[in-house]
């Protein structure tokens, strides 16, 4: 039973991190598009968010879009 609860908690945290990362990047993209932040600031902040939230699905999506 504990193993199931641990897996459910891990899935919930991963989902929360994915959603938080996606919302943050969307806001960041809007700021960049409106010229409120520079490309360097965008890249730096995005890098920090990747480290903080470790969004596995978002990283995979970006890799597939880069091709």
Jmol script that loads the backbone (N, CA, C; Angstrom):
load data "model"
ATOM      1  N   UNK A   1       0.829  -1.198   0.000  1.00  0.00           N
ATOM      2  CA  UNK A   1       0.000   0.000   0.000  1.00  0.00           C
ATOM      3  C   UNK A   1       0.870   1.257   0.000  1.00  0.00           C
ATOM      4  N   UNK A   2       1.930   1.268   0.805  1.00  0.00           N
ATOM      5  CA  UNK A   2       2.813   2.426   0.846  1.00  0.00           C
ATOM      6  C   UNK A   2       3.478   2.680  -0.499  1.00  0.00           C
ATOM      7  N   UNK A   3       3.841   1.612  -1.204  1.00  0.00           N
ATOM      8  CA  UNK A   3       4.480   1.761  -2.509  1.00  0.00           C
ATOM      9  C   UNK A   3       3.544   2.453  -3.486  1.00  0.00           C
ATOM     10  N   UNK A   4       2.268   2.113  -3.447  1.00  0.00           N
ATOM     11  CA  UNK A   4       1.283   2.741  -4.337  1.00  0.00           C
ATOM     12  C   UNK A   4       1.138   4.212  -3.992  1.00  0.00           C
ATOM     13  N   UNK A   5       1.071   4.530  -2.720  1.00  0.00           N
ATOM     14  CA  UNK A   5       0.957   5.932  -2.309  1.00  0.00           C
ATOM     15  C   UNK A   5       2.187   6.726  -2.713  1.00  0.00           C
ATOM     16  N   UNK A   6       3.363   6.134  -2.598  1.00  0.00           N
ATOM     17  CA  UNK A   6       4.599   6.811  -3.004  1.00  0.00           C
ATOM     18  C   UNK A   6       4.618   7.076  -4.501  1.00  0.00           C
ATOM     19  N   UNK A   7       4.159   6.108  -5.287  1.00  0.00           N
ATOM     20  CA  UNK A   7       4.108   6.282  -6.743  1.00  0.00           C
ATOM     21  C   UNK A   7       3.107   7.373  -7.099  1.00  0.00           C
ATOM     22  N   UNK A   8       1.931   7.344  -6.465  1.00  0.00           N
ATOM     23  CA  UNK A   8       0.919   8.370  -6.718  1.00  0.00           C
ATOM     24  C   UNK A   8       1.435   9.756  -6.367  1.00  0.00           C
ATOM     25  N   UNK A   9       2.139   9.864  -5.263  1.00  0.00           N
ATOM     26  CA  UNK A   9       2.698  11.148  -4.848  1.00  0.00           C
ATOM     27  C   UNK A   9       3.748  11.623  -5.848  1.00  0.00           C
ATOM     28  N   UNK A  10       4.572  10.705  -6.317  1.00  0.00           N
ATOM     29  CA  UNK A  10       5.606  11.059  -7.294  1.00  0.00           C
ATOM     30  C   UNK A  10       4.971  11.523  -8.604  1.00  0.00           C
ATOM     31  N   UNK A  11       3.944  10.829  -9.057  1.00  0.00           N
ATOM     32  CA  UNK A  11       3.239  11.218 -10.284  1.00  0.00           C
ATOM     33  C   UNK A  11       2.607  12.600 -10.112  1.00  0.00           C
ATOM     34  N   UNK A  12       2.002  12.833  -8.967  1.00  0.00           N
ATOM     35  CA  UNK A  12       1.370  14.132  -8.700  1.00  0.00           C
ATOM     36  C   UNK A  12       2.405  15.248  -8.688  1.00  0.00           C
ATOM     37  N   UNK A  13       3.551  15.022  -8.081  1.00  0.00           N
ATOM     38  CA  UNK A  13       4.597  16.045  -8.034  1.00  0.00           C
ATOM     39  C   UNK A  13       5.174  16.299  -9.421  1.00  0.00           C
ATOM     40  N   UNK A  14       5.384  15.240 -10.200  1.00  0.00           N
ATOM     41  CA  UNK A  14       5.890  15.411 -11.566  1.00  0.00           C
ATOM     42  C   UNK A  14       4.909  16.207 -12.413  1.00  0.00           C
ATOM     43  N   UNK A  15       3.627  15.910 -12.257  1.00  0.00           N
ATOM     44  CA  UNK A  15       2.601  16.635 -13.003  1.00  0.00           C
ATOM     45  C   UNK A  15       2.580  18.101 -12.594  1.00  0.00           C
ATOM     46  N   UNK A  16       2.653  18.357 -11.300  1.00  0.00           N
ATOM     47  CA  UNK A  16       2.671  19.740 -10.808  1.00  0.00           C
ATOM     48  C   UNK A  16       3.886  20.479 -11.360  1.00  0.00           C
ATOM     49  N   UNK A  17       5.048  19.835 -11.358  1.00  0.00           N
ATOM     50  CA  UNK A  17       6.258  20.464 -11.887  1.00  0.00           C
ATOM     51  C   UNK A  17       6.131  20.756 -13.376  1.00  0.00           C
ATOM     52  N   UNK A  18       5.557  19.834 -14.135  1.00  0.00           N
ATOM     53  CA  UNK A  18       5.359  20.047 -15.569  1.00  0.00           C
ATOM     54  C   UNK A  18       4.464  21.265 -15.822  1.00  0.00           C
ATOM     55  N   UNK A  19       3.352  21.305 -15.114  1.00  0.00           N
ATOM     56  CA  UNK A  19       2.395  22.404 -15.302  1.00  0.00           C
ATOM     57  C   UNK A  19       3.017  23.733 -14.880  1.00  0.00           C
ATOM     58  N   UNK A  20       3.685  23.746 -13.755  1.00  0.00           N
ATOM     59  CA  UNK A  20       4.327  24.973 -13.279  1.00  0.00           C
ATOM     60  C   UNK A  20       5.372  25.453 -14.268  1.00  0.00           C
ATOM     61  N   UNK A  21       6.170  24.523 -14.791  1.00  0.00           N
ATOM     62  CA  UNK A  21       7.192  24.877 -15.772  1.00  0.00           C
ATOM     63  C   UNK A  21       6.541  25.458 -17.033  1.00  0.00           C
ATOM     64  N   UNK A  22       5.514  24.797 -17.547  1.00  0.00           N
ATOM     65  CA  UNK A  22       4.856  25.256 -18.769  1.00  0.00           C
ATOM     66  C   UNK A  22       4.247  26.652 -18.598  1.00  0.00           C
ATOM     67  N   UNK A  23       3.599  26.891 -17.471  1.00  0.00           N
ATOM     68  CA  UNK A  23       3.009  28.212 -17.214  1.00  0.00           C
ATOM     69  C   UNK A  23       4.101  29.270 -17.111  1.00  0.00           C
ATOM     70  N   UNK A  24       5.168  28.942 -16.404  1.00  0.00           N
ATOM     71  CA  UNK A  24       6.285  29.878 -16.246  1.00  0.00           C
ATOM     72  C   UNK A  24       6.908  30.226 -17.589  1.00  0.00           C
ATOM     73  N   UNK A  25       7.128  29.227 -18.431  1.00  0.00           N
ATOM     74  CA  UNK A  25       7.730  29.465 -19.747  1.00  0.00           C
ATOM     75  C   UNK A  25       6.782  30.258 -20.638  1.00  0.00           C
ATOM     76  N   UNK A  26       5.497  30.021 -20.537  1.00  0.00           N
ATOM     77  CA  UNK A  26       4.513  30.792 -21.318  1.00  0.00           C
ATOM     78  C   UNK A  26       4.569  32.269 -20.929  1.00  0.00           C
ATOM     79  N   UNK A  27       4.610  32.547 -19.646  1.00  0.00           N
ATOM     80  CA  UNK A  27       4.715  33.933 -19.170  1.00  0.00           C
ATOM     81  C   UNK A  27       6.027  34.545 -19.638  1.00  0.00           C
ATOM     82  N   UNK A  28       7.093  33.794 -19.494  1.00  0.00           N
ATOM     83  CA  UNK A  28       8.413  34.253 -19.908  1.00  0.00           C
ATOM     84  C   UNK A  28       8.444  34.552 -21.410  1.00  0.00           C
ATOM     85  N   UNK A  29       7.842  33.696 -22.203  1.00  0.00           N
ATOM     86  CA  UNK A  29       7.781  33.905 -23.655  1.00  0.00           C
ATOM     87  C   UNK A  29       7.017  35.180 -23.998  1.00  0.00           C
ATOM     88  N   UNK A  30       5.936  35.419 -23.290  1.00  0.00           N
ATOM     89  CA  UNK A  30       5.168  36.647 -23.515  1.00  0.00           C
ATOM     90  C   UNK A  30       5.993  37.887 -23.181  1.00  0.00           C
ATOM     91  N   UNK A  31       6.737  37.825 -22.102  1.00  0.00           N
ATOM     92  CA  UNK A  31       7.601  38.958 -21.734  1.00  0.00           C
ATOM     93  C   UNK A  31       8.666  39.191 -22.805  1.00  0.00           C
ATOM     94  N   UNK A  32       9.225  38.113 -23.310  1.00  0.00           N
ATOM     95  CA  UNK A  32      10.242  38.221 -24.357  1.00  0.00           C
ATOM     96  C   UNK A  32       9.640  38.791 -25.642  1.00  0.00           C
ATOM     97  N   UNK A  33       8.479  38.283 -26.034  1.00  0.00           N
ATOM     98  CA  UNK A  33       7.819  38.760 -27.245  1.00  0.00           C
ATOM     99  C   UNK A  33       7.475  40.245 -27.166  1.00  0.00           C
ATOM    100  N   UNK A  34       7.174  40.726 -25.965  1.00  0.00           N
ATOM    101  CA  UNK A  34       6.861  42.150 -25.761  1.00  0.00           C
ATOM    102  C   UNK A  34       8.113  42.989 -25.526  1.00  0.00           C
ATOM    103  N   UNK A  35       9.289  42.360 -25.687  1.00  0.00           N
ATOM    104  CA  UNK A  35      10.585  43.029 -25.495  1.00  0.00           C
ATOM    105  C   UNK A  35      10.771  43.582 -24.076  1.00  0.00           C
ATOM    106  N   UNK A  36      10.188  42.898 -23.117  1.00  0.00           N
ATOM    107  CA  UNK A  36      10.351  43.312 -21.719  1.00  0.00           C
ATOM    108  C   UNK A  36      11.543  42.631 -21.065  1.00  0.00           C
ATOM    109  N   UNK A  37      12.028  41.565 -21.699  1.00  0.00           N
ATOM    110  CA  UNK A  37      13.259  40.900 -21.264  1.00  0.00           C
ATOM    111  C   UNK A  37      14.091  40.594 -22.511  1.00  0.00           C
ATOM    112  N   UNK A  38      15.384  40.450 -22.319  1.00  0.00           N
ATOM    113  CA  UNK A  38      16.278  40.146 -23.435  1.00  0.00           C
ATOM    114  C   UNK A  38      16.328  38.638 -23.678  1.00  0.00           C
ATOM    115  N   UNK A  39      16.918  38.262 -24.794  1.00  0.00           N
ATOM    116  CA  UNK A  39      17.109  36.841 -25.117  1.00  0.00           C
ATOM    117  C   UNK A  39      17.988  36.166 -24.065  1.00  0.00           C
ATOM    118  N   UNK A  40      19.029  36.870 -23.631  1.00  0.00           N
ATOM    119  CA  UNK A  40      19.898  36.316 -22.580  1.00  0.00           C
ATOM    120  C   UNK A  40      19.141  36.095 -21.279  1.00  0.00           C
ATOM    121  N   UNK A  41      18.292  37.038 -20.914  1.00  0.00           N
ATOM    122  CA  UNK A  41      17.490  36.885 -19.697  1.00  0.00           C
ATOM    123  C   UNK A  41      16.515  35.714 -19.848  1.00  0.00           C
ATOM    124  N   UNK A  42      15.898  35.624 -21.014  1.00  0.00           N
ATOM    125  CA  UNK A  42      14.978  34.515 -21.289  1.00  0.00           C
ATOM    126  C   UNK A  42      15.702  33.175 -21.144  1.00  0.00           C
ATOM    127  N   UNK A  43      16.847  33.049 -21.821  1.00  0.00           N
ATOM    128  CA  UNK A  43      17.609  31.797 -21.785  1.00  0.00           C
ATOM    129  C   UNK A  43      18.081  31.447 -20.372  1.00  0.00           C
ATOM    130  N   UNK A  44      18.537  32.441 -19.652  1.00  0.00           N
ATOM    131  CA  UNK A  44      19.021  32.218 -18.288  1.00  0.00           C
ATOM    132  C   UNK A  44      17.880  31.756 -17.370  1.00  0.00           C
ATOM    133  N   UNK A  45      16.757  32.451 -17.454  1.00  0.00           N
ATOM    134  CA  UNK A  45      15.632  32.107 -16.601  1.00  0.00           C
ATOM    135  C   UNK A  45      15.087  30.722 -16.963  1.00  0.00           C
ATOM    136  N   UNK A  46      15.020  30.427 -18.264  1.00  0.00           N
ATOM    137  CA  UNK A  46      14.539  29.119 -18.701  1.00  0.00           C
ATOM    138  C   UNK A  46      15.455  28.014 -18.174  1.00  0.00           C
ATOM    139  N   UNK A  47      16.752  28.254 -18.258  1.00  0.00           N
ATOM    140  CA  UNK A  47      17.718  27.278 -17.731  1.00  0.00           C
ATOM    141  C   UNK A  47      17.487  27.040 -16.233  1.00  0.00           C
ATOM    142  N   UNK A  48      17.277  28.114 -15.491  1.00  0.00           N
ATOM    143  CA  UNK A  48      17.016  27.992 -14.051  1.00  0.00           C
ATOM    144  C   UNK A  48      15.736  27.201 -13.775  1.00  0.00           C
ATOM    145  N   UNK A  49      14.711  27.428 -14.587  1.00  0.00           N
ATOM    146  CA  UNK A  49      13.441  26.718 -14.396  1.00  0.00           C
ATOM    147  C   UNK A  49      13.579  25.236 -14.757  1.00  0.00           C
ATOM    148  N   UNK A  50      14.400  24.937 -15.768  1.00  0.00           N
ATOM    149  CA  UNK A  50      14.656  23.531 -16.103  1.00  0.00           C
ATOM    150  C   UNK A  50      15.327  22.812 -14.943  1.00  0.00           C
ATOM    151  N   UNK A  51      16.268  23.478 -14.314  1.00  0.00           N
ATOM    152  CA  UNK A  51      16.952  22.876 -13.164  1.00  0.00           C
ATOM    153  C   UNK A  51      16.015  22.725 -11.968  1.00  0.00           C
ATOM    154  N   UNK A  52      15.191  23.734 -11.749  1.00  0.00           N
ATOM    155  CA  UNK A  52      14.315  23.724 -10.576  1.00  0.00           C
ATOM    156  C   UNK A  52      13.193  22.689 -10.702  1.00  0.00           C
ATOM    157  N   UNK A  53      12.534  22.647 -11.861  1.00  0.00           N
ATOM    158  CA  UNK A  53      11.350  21.804 -12.010  1.00  0.00           C
ATOM    159  C   UNK A  53      11.622  20.464 -12.688  1.00  0.00           C
ATOM    160  N   UNK A  54      12.741  20.319 -13.376  1.00  0.00           N
ATOM    161  CA  UNK A  54      13.123  19.063 -14.028  1.00  0.00           C
ATOM    162  C   UNK A  54      11.951  18.450 -14.808  1.00  0.00           C
ATOM    163  N   UNK A  55      11.406  19.211 -15.773  1.00  0.00           N
ATOM    164  CA  UNK A  55      10.221  18.748 -16.505  1.00  0.00           C
ATOM    165  C   UNK A  55      10.564  17.751 -17.605  1.00  0.00           C
ATOM    166  N   UNK A  56      10.411  16.492 -17.343  1.00  0.00           N
ATOM    167  CA  UNK A  56      10.795  15.439 -18.295  1.00  0.00           C
ATOM    168  C   UNK A  56      10.021  15.523 -19.611  1.00  0.00           C
ATOM    169  N   UNK A  57       8.712  15.655 -19.535  1.00  0.00           N
ATOM    170  CA  UNK A  57       7.892  15.678 -20.750  1.00  0.00           C
ATOM    171  C   UNK A  57       8.185  16.929 -21.576  1.00  0.00           C
ATOM    172  N   UNK A  58       8.297  18.065 -20.934  1.00  0.00           N
ATOM    173  CA  UNK A  58       8.571  19.314 -21.648  1.00  0.00           C
ATOM    174  C   UNK A  58       9.914  19.268 -22.352  1.00  0.00           C
ATOM    175  N   UNK A  59      10.906  18.688 -21.705  1.00  0.00           N
ATOM    176  CA  UNK A  59      12.232  18.565 -22.323  1.00  0.00           C
ATOM    177  C   UNK A  59      12.166  17.660 -23.552  1.00  0.00           C
ATOM    178  N   UNK A  60      11.430  16.567 -23.454  1.00  0.00           N
ATOM    179  CA  UNK A  60      11.277  15.668 -24.602  1.00  0.00           C
ATOM    180  C   UNK A  60      10.554  16.350 -25.754  1.00  0.00           C
ATOM    181  N   UNK A  61       9.528  17.126 -25.435  1.00  0.00           N
ATOM    182  CA  UNK A  61       8.798  17.848 -26.464  1.00  0.00           C
ATOM    183  C   UNK A  61       9.695  18.849 -27.177  1.00  0.00           C
ATOM    184  N   UNK A  62      10.497  19.562 -26.432  1.00  0.00           N
ATOM    185  CA  UNK A  62      11.407  20.530 -27.026  1.00  0.00           C
ATOM    186  C   UNK A  62      12.439  19.852 -27.925  1.00  0.00           C
ATOM    187  N   UNK A  63      12.945  18.712 -27.508  1.00  0.00           N
ATOM    188  CA  UNK A  63      13.912  17.973 -28.326  1.00  0.00           C
ATOM    189  C   UNK A  63      13.281  17.529 -29.644  1.00  0.00           C
ATOM    190  N   UNK A  64      12.049  17.064 -29.596  1.00  0.00           N
ATOM    191  CA  UNK A  64      11.399  16.609 -30.823  1.00  0.00           C
ATOM    192  C   UNK A  64      11.049  17.777 -31.734  1.00  0.00           C
ATOM    193  N   UNK A  65      10.786  18.951 -31.180  1.00  0.00           N
ATOM    194  CA  UNK A  65      10.484  20.127 -31.982  1.00  0.00           C
ATOM    195  C   UNK A  65      11.723  20.731 -32.613  1.00  0.00           C
ATOM    196  N   UNK A  66      12.865  20.502 -32.008  1.00  0.00           N
ATOM    197  CA  UNK A  66      14.116  21.044 -32.529  1.00  0.00           C
ATOM    198  C   UNK A  66      14.567  20.362 -33.812  1.00  0.00           C
ATOM    199  N   UNK A  67      14.050  19.183 -34.087  1.00  0.00           N
ATOM    200  CA  UNK A  67      14.486  18.420 -35.271  1.00  0.00           C
ATOM    201  C   UNK A  67      13.859  18.947 -36.531  1.00  0.00           C
TER     202      UNK A  67
END
end "model"
wireframe off; spacefill off
backbone 0.3
color backbone group
